Amino acid sequence: MFAPTSKSGNYVRHQVLHGHSGPIFSLLTTEDGRFLASGGSDGMRIWNLDLGEPVKVPRWSAFLAASTAVVWVKRDDSAFEMVISGTQSGRLVCWERKQNGHFEENFVANACDLVEVTGMAYDGPSNRLAVCLRSGVAAAYIVRPNGLTKIFAVDFGDHVVLKAAAFGKMYGDQKDIMVASLYSGDIFTLRGPHGEIVGEPWNIGTPIGDIAVDVHAGLICMDDPSSGLNLYRIDDRKRINSFPIEVTKKKRVRQIVFVENNVIAGTSDHGIVYLWDGRSAKIHDELKVSKGNWIQAVAACQQQGVGTIIAANSSNSDEPNPISVWRKHTKRPLGLGVTLCGVLVFVRVFCWSGGGGCFVLFRYPPLVILVLSMRFVQHLYHTGELASTVVG
């Protein structure tokens, strides 16, 4: 089902995480890349990416319904992370990591309307949480140690279905909040303590399924469920590039993320995560996550200093949907240990008993066998398979 390396060889499948049943809608890692939060139809789960295993979390209550959006929160007055999930039933569920490494429930709060939370974003410096709802309400909160304090709520009306939220550029001492309308293609900018709507909405002329903002570069990337991704400058609202993604099934929103070095990742309905070069609009690479299944959620981080991309199956069924973790393929020196492994493979072939072994040595001189052995072990080493091969 999974290709072990990406199409251009830039990434290697590092691990596969199993635990979700049903579609996965949202993925997000902590800034240090240690923990992953995944939200799906069966609730939210937390994963330790260093160990490649799930973390103990509270039981997900049925009344919360699906986990539709997740954000990580790191407060200055706490040594441990919190994670907040927005749910299909309009709740905001907060878990906090404890000294033992497990997560425990901190609070459950109701959003302004008890309708689906469609998007969230968190800004660490101001400790603000932005939330948008399917009912057309956008709200901002201060995240307290044991709850939320509402700053404002703006109702755009029932005719507006908000789908994504992000923090934009600085204005004064705080960042603007940007919320996107799914069907009308409008982006609204909210500013200040009362959420004042700044100017006329920015209409891009297409539906918006998700937005990702690179504040430092002054860029915003938007998902058009019908055709692909579009990259704009925030200042002059000029479109820089478009990245087409074929729709082979019906239209569906995609999570998008800025990776690194101007690379943008977008998902698809046919099992592939596309990596685009933001400057040239050329495909940088392709990750074959599954065979023709929905891939709706994607995240990116630096894990142990290595660029990492995470993607999840989102097929509409109650069957298990795995999460695949891809790490950047870095060329490393072989080292003495790997060299010895290559020599051992050579010795194993050289000392192979039976006519077949004599035939190999007759057809291929020992030096050729040694080189091939070294290349084989080098491949295992660079693709991360050497440890499992030696141990297993």
C-alpha positions in Angstrom: 0.0 0.0 0.0 2.8 2.4 0.9 5.7 3.3 -1.2 8.9 3.3 1.0 10.4 6.4 -0.6 8.9 9.4 -2.3 8.8 9.7 -6.1 11.9 12.0 -6.3 13.7 10.3 -3.4 13.6 13.3 -1.1 11.6 11.6 1.7 11.6 8.1 3.2 8.6 6.6 5.0 9.8 6.5 8.6 6.9 4.9 10.5 3.2 4.2 10.3 0.9 5.0 13.3 -2.2 2.8 13.8 -5.1 3.6 16.1 -7.8 5.6 14.3 -11.0 4.1 13.0 -12.8 6.2 10.5 -11.6 9.3 8.6 -8.9 11.6 10.0 -9.6 15.3 9.5 -6.8 17.2 11.1 -3.1 16.8 12.1 -0.8 19.2 14.0 2.6 18.7 15.8 4.1 20.6 18.6 6.8 23.1 17.7 9.6 20.7 18.7 8.1 17.9 16.6 7.8 15.6 19.6 4.1 15.2 19.8 1.4 14.8 17.2 -2.3 15.5 17.7 -4.7 13.8 15.2 -8.4 14.6 15.1 -10.9 12.2 13.4 -14.4 10.8 13.4 -13.5 8.7 16.5 -12.1 11.7 18.5 -8.6 13.0 19.2 -5.4 11.0 19.8 -1.9 12.0 20.8 1.3 10.4 19.5 4.8 10.5 20.7 6.7 10.8 17.4 10.1 10.1 19.0 8.8 6.6 20.1 6.3 6.1 17.3 3.5 5.2 19.7 0.3 6.6 21.1 0.3 8.5 24.4 -2.2 7.8 27.2 -5.1 10.2 26.9 -8.6 10.5 28.4 -11.4 8.5 27.0 -13.2 10.4 24.2 -16.9 10.9 25.1 -19.5 10.1 22.5 -21.4 13.4 23.1 -18.4 15.3 21.8 -18.8 13.8 18.3 -15.9 14.0 15.8 -12.7 16.0 16.4 -12.7 18.4 13.5 -9.8 20.7 14.3 -6.8 20.6 16.7 -4.3 23.2 18.0 -1.4 23.0 20.4 -1.1 25.6 23.2 2.2 26.4 25.1 1.7 28.9 27.8 4.7 30.8 29.4 3.4 29.9 32.9 3.3 26.1 32.3 6.1 23.7 31.6 3.8 21.3 29.7 1.8 21.6 26.5 -1.9 21.7 26.2 -3.9 20.6 23.1 -7.4 21.8 22.2 -9.8 20.0 19.9 -12.8 21.6 18.3 -15.6 19.1 17.8 -18.5 18.5 15.5 -20.9 19.2 18.4 -19.4 22.7 19.1 -17.2 21.9 22.1 -13.7 22.9 22.8 -11.9 20.1 24.6 -8.5 20.8 26.3 -6.1 18.2 27.5 -2.9 18.9 29.3 0.3 16.9 29.5 1.4 15.9 33.0 4.7 15.1 34.7 4.3 11.4 33.9 3.9 12.1 30.2 0.2 11.3 30.0 -2.5 13.7 29.0 -5.4 14.5 31.3 -8.6 16.5 30.7 -8.2 20.2 31.7 -11.6 21.6 30.6 -14.4 21.3 28.1 -16.0 24.6 27.0 -18.9 25.3 24.7 -18.2 27.4 21.6 -20.5 30.4 20.9 -22.9 28.1 19.0 -23.2 24.4 19.6 -22.4 23.7 15.9 -19.4 22.2 14.2 -16.0 23.8 14.8 -14.6 24.1 11.3 -11.2 25.8 12.0 -8.9 27.0 14.8 -5.6 28.7 15.2 -3.4 29.7 18.2 -1.0 32.6 18.6 1.5 32.0 21.4 2.8 35.6 22.0 -0.8 36.9 22.6 -2.1 33.6 24.0 -5.2 33.9 21.8 -7.3 31.1 20.3 -9.2 31.9 17.1 -12.2 29.7 16.4 -14.6 29.6 13.4 -17.9 27.8 13.3 -20.1 26.3 10.5 -22.8 28.8 11.6 -20.8 31.8 10.4 -19.5 32.9 13.8 -15.8 33.7 14.3 -14.6 34.1 17.9 -11.4 34.8 19.8 -10.5 33.6 23.3 -7.7 34.0 25.9 -6.5 30.6 26.9 -6.3 30.5 30.7 -4.8 27.7 32.8 -8.2 26.1 33.4 -10.5 27.6 30.8 -11.2 30.2 28.1 -12.1 33.9 28.3 -14.0 35.2 25.3 -12.6 38.3 23.7 -15.1 38.8 21.0 -17.5 36.9 18.6 -18.4 38.1 15.2 -21.5 36.7 13.4 -21.3 36.8 9.6 -24.8 35.3 9.2 -26.1 31.8 8.4 -25.3 32.3 4.7 -21.6 32.3 5.5 -19.9 29.0 6.2 -16.5 29.7 7.8 -14.0 27.0 7.2 -10.5 28.1 8.2 -8.7 30.5 10.6 -5.2 31.8 10.8 -3.2 34.6 12.4 -1.9 37.2 9.9 0.4 40.2 10.0 1.1 42.3 13.0 -1.0 45.5 13.6 0.1 47.4 16.6 1.0 44.8 19.3 -1.1 42.0 18.0 -1.6 39.9 14.9 -4.8 40.2 12.8 -7.1 37.2 12.6 -8.0 35.9 9.2 -11.1 33.7 8.6 -12.1 32.2 5.3 -15.6 31.5 3.9 -15.9 28.1 2.2 -18.4 28.8 -0.6 -18.2 32.5 -1.2 -14.4 32.6 -1.4 -14.1 35.6 1.0 -11.4 36.2 3.5 -12.3 38.5 6.4 -9.7 40.3 8.5 -10.6 40.8 12.2 -8.6 43.3 14.3 -8.5 44.6 17.9 -10.3 43.7 21.1 -13.7 43.8 19.4 -12.9 41.9 16.3 -13.5 44.9 14.0 -13.8 43.8 10.3 -11.1 45.6 8.4 -12.2 46.9 5.0 -14.0 44.9 2.4 -13.6 41.1 2.3 -10.9 39.8 0.1 -12.7 37.6 -2.5 -10.5 35.2 -4.5 -13.3 33.9 -6.7 -13.1 30.3 -5.7 -14.2 28.2 -2.7 -11.7 28.1 0.2 -11.2 24.8 2.0 -8.2 25.7 4.1 -5.6 28.5 4.5 -1.9 28.4 5.6 0.0 31.6 6.4 3.7 32.2 6.3 3.9 35.6 8.2 7.6 36.0 7.8 7.4 35.6 4.0 4.2 37.6 3.8 2.4 34.7 2.0 -0.9 32.9 2.3 -1.8 29.7 0.5 -5.4 28.7 0.0 -7.0 25.4 -0.9 -9.5 25.4 -3.8 -11.3 22.1 -3.4 -12.2 22.1 -7.1 -8.7 22.6 -8.6 -5.8 22.7 -6.2 -3.8 25.3 -4.3 -3.2 29.0 -4.9 -0.4 31.1 -3.4 -0.8 34.9 -2.7 1.1 37.8 -1.3 -0.8 39.2 1.7 0.2 42.9 1.2 -1.1 43.4 -2.4 -3.3 40.3 -2.6 -1.6 39.3 -5.8 -1.6 35.6 -6.8 1.9 34.3 -7.3 1.4 30.7 -8.3 -1.2 28.0 -8.7 -0.6 24.3 -8.0 -3.2 22.1 -9.7 -4.3 18.9 -8.0 -6.6 16.6 -10.0 -10.0 15.7 -8.5 -10.8 12.1 -9.3 -13.8 11.8 -6.9 -16.1 14.6 -5.7 -14.8 17.9 -4.3 -13.5 17.8 -0.8 -11.5 20.3 1.3 -7.8 19.6 1.9 -5.5 20.6 4.7 -2.4 22.4 3.5 0.9 23.3 5.1 4.1 25.2 4.5 7.0 22.7 4.8 10.4 24.3 4.4 12.5 26.1 1.8 9.4 27.4 0.0 7.9 24.0 -0.3 4.1 23.6 0.1 2.3 20.4 0.8 -1.3 19.6 -0.3 -3.3 16.5 -0.1 -5.5 14.7 -2.7 -8.4 12.2 -3.1 -6.2 9.6 -4.8 -3.6 8.7 -2.1 -0.8 11.2 -2.9 0.5 14.2 -1.0 2.0 16.7 -3.5 4.9 18.9 -2.6 5.2 22.0 -4.6 8.0 24.5 -5.1 6.4 27.8 -4.2 8.7 29.8 -6.4 8.7 27.8 -9.6 5.2 26.1 -9.2 6.9 22.8 -10.2 6.3 19.6 -8.3 9.1 19.1 -5.8 8.1 15.5 -4.8 5.2 13.2 -4.3 4.4 11.0 -1.3 2.4 7.9 -2.1 0.6 7.5 1.2 -2.1 5.0 0.1 -3.5 3.4 -3.0 -6.3 5.7 -4.2 -7.7 6.7 -0.8 -8.6 10.1 0.5 -5.7 12.0 2.1 -7.3 15.0 3.8 -4.9 15.8 6.6 -1.2 16.8 6.5 1.3 18.3 8.9 5.0 19.3 8.8 7.7 19.8 11.4 11.3 19.4 12.3 11.7 16.2 14.2 15.0 15.7 15.9 16.5 18.2 13.4 15.1 16.4 10.3 12.3 17.7 8.1 9.2 15.6 8.6 5.9 15.4 6.8 2.9 13.5 8.3 -0.2 12.5 6.3 -3.3 10.5 7.2 -5.9 8.4 5.4 -9.3 9.9 5.5 -11.5 7.3 3.8 -15.2 7.3 4.7 -15.4 4.0 6.6 -15.1 2.7 10.1 -12.1 0.7 9.1 -8.6 1.6 10.5 -7.0 4.6 8.9 -3.2 4.8 9.4 -1.0 7.9 9.7 2.3 7.8 7.8 5.4 9.7 8.9 7.9 10.7 6.3 11.4 12.0 7.0 13.7 13.9 4.8 16.2 11.6 3.1 19.5 12.9 4.4 22.8 11.6 3.0 25.0 10.5 5.9 28.5 9.0 6.1 28.4 5.3 6.3 30.6 4.9 9.4 32.5 1.9 10.7 29.5 0.0 11.8 27.7 0.2 8.4 31.0 -0.7 6.6 31.3 -3.8 8.8 27.8 -4.8 7.9 28.7 -4.6 4.2 31.7 -6.7 4.8 29.6 -9.3 6.7 27.2 -9.5 3.8 30.1 -10.0 1.4 31.6 -12.8 3.7 28.1 -14.4 3.9 27.9 -14.6 0.0 31.6 -15.5 -0.4 31.3 -18.4 2.1 28.0 -19.6 0.7 28.2 -23.3 0.3 26.7 -25.2 -2.6 26.9 -25.0 -6.4 24.8 -21.8 -6.5 27.5 -20.0 -4.4 30.3 -21.2 -6.7 28.3 -20.0 -9.7 27.9 -16.5 -8.2 31.6 -16.3 -7.5 32.4 -17.6 -11.0 30.1 -15.1 -12.7 30.9 -12.1 -10.4 34.4 -11.5 -9.0 34.7 -11.0 -5.2 35.4 -7.3 -5.6 32.1 -6.8 -7.5 30.2 -8.8 -4.8 31.8 -6.6 -2.1 30.7 -3.4 -3.9 27.2 -4.7 -4.4 27.1 -5.7 -0.7 28.2 -2.2 0.3 25.6 -0.6 -2.0 22.8 -2.8 -0.5 23.7 -1.9 3.1 24.1 1.7 2.1 20.5 1.7 0.8 19.2 0.1 4.0 21.1 2.7 6.0 19.8 5.7 4.2 16.2 4.5 4.0 16.1 3.8 7.8 15.7 0.1 7.3 19.1 -1.0 8.5 18.2 -1.1 12.2 15.0 -3.2 11.7 16.9 -5.5 9.3 19.7 -6.1 11.8 17.5 -6.3 14.9 14.7 -8.3 13.2 
